[in-house]
Amino acid sequence: MTKRFTTELTVQWGDVDLAGVVYYPHFFRYFSIAETEFYRSLGPTMLEIENSQGIRLPRVDAGCQFLKPAHFGDSLKISLEIEKMSSKTIKYLFEVWREKDEIAKGHVIIASVSQEHFKSVPLPDGLREILQPYAPV
């Protein structure tokens, strides 16, 4: 089983729509928060990794299934798992939980591109080393 990273957040007033539920694009922001905290837990920030390795890591694919509504004030747990690392991409899986209820799940694929030309390049060994504790088996 692949190791997961989990972080927590509270749904803010600005995250909900007129129906009182989290407006769907905010789940992608929650995924981004989990990814940011994941890298912070490993040491360097994403920007530090990108600059030290001469790359950028744009998102090239994302999706989300909305299973149950989340509401203002809900305490959510967002987990991140690395499902796959290819030579040039990383696929993250995310789950969003409120207590025992899974309320959303999704994925994001990031690609490694050169800073200079924004062309696809292999994932640097330095990035692979940082991610090794969470790499798929």
Secondary structure, 3 states (H helix, E strand, C coil): CCCEEEEEEECCHHHECCCCEECCCHHHHHHHHHHHHHHHHHCCCHHHHHHHHCEECCEEEEEEEECCCCECCCEEEEEEEEEEECCCEEEEEEEEEECCEEEEEEEEEEECEECCCCCECCCCHHHHHHHHHHCCC
